[in-house]
Amino acid sequence: MAVKKAFGSFQEMIDQSEKPVLVDFYATWCGPCQMMGKILEDVNARMKSKLRVVKINTEAYPDLASKYQVYALPTLVLFKQGQPVDRIEGVLTAPQLMQRLAAKI
């Protein structure tokens, strides 16, 4: 299951992660975000040994959404060693997302 997590420092979380971090920028009112939530749970279950999935509510953390130029929801950003290496806007199926991630992690 994707993790809903409060944190002191987003940068510290992505910098110190031993695995790549896939961040789901979402909003509770966003229908496609709700669809993506179920897909991310599936992806997380299959790839948890290689990847960490974190959900960030853009309404709770608007500064992060702005910093990473999140203008469409859902937006997924893959971080490796604290740096964004891929960005996905919109909904993908679990197989599509896993194929894309496998090429980057």
N, C-alpha and C positions, 0 to 999 in steps of 0.2 A: 504494500500500500504506500502511496505517496505520503510524505511526511508534511504535516502542517506544523510549523515550528516558529516560535518566537526566538529572536536572537539579539545579541548586543551589537554585533558587527557583522554585516553581510560580507564585507571584504575578508574579514578574518575566517569566516566559515568557508568561503570558496578557496582562499589561499591555503588553508590547513587541511583540506580534504585530501585523503590519499587517493581517492578515485575521482574521475571527472564528475562534475555536478551538472545535472540537467535541471534548470530552473523554469518552472511553469508560472509565468506572470498571468494572473487571472483576476476576475471579479466575480462576486457571488451572483450578480444579476445577469451574467453573460451566459446565454444558452449554449453556444459552442464550447465555452470553457467547461461546462458541466459534462458535455460529451467527451471532451479531452481528458477529464478527470478519470473516467472509467478506463480509457485507453492507457493512460499513464500508470494506473494500478497494474494493468496487465504487463506493460513494458517493465515496470519496476520488479514485478515478480520474476520475470524471465531474465533480467539483466542485473539484478542487485549485486552480484559478485563483481561486476565491472563498472557500475555506475551508481551514483546517488541521485535520487529524484527529490526535489524540494519545490513546494508550492509557495508562491509569494502573492498575497492579495494586494493588488495595485492600489486599492482604496486605503488600505492600512499603511502602505509604504509608497506614497506617490513620488518621493524623491528618488527611490530606486528605479521606479518606472521611467522617470524622466532621464536619469543618468544613463540608462541602457536603451533609451529612445523607443520605449514601448508605446506605440500609437494604435496598434490593433490588438484585439484579444481573441483567442489566446495567443501569446507569444512565448515560445520556448527558446531559451538561450543555453547553449552548452558551454560550460567553463572547464578549462584544463589549466591547472597550476595558477588559478586566479584570473585567467584571461579568457574572454569570450572567443570561441573558435567556430561556432555555428549558431545560426538563428533560423527559427521556423515560425512563420505566422500562419495561423489557421489550424484546421483540424486535419490530421493524417490518421490513417488506420494504424493499428499496432504493428503489423508487418512492415508497412512503409517507414514508420518511425524507427523501428529496430534496424532496418537495412541502412537507413541514413546515419544512425548513431554508430553502427558497427564500423562504418568507413572513417569515423572521426575519433573513436576512442582507442 
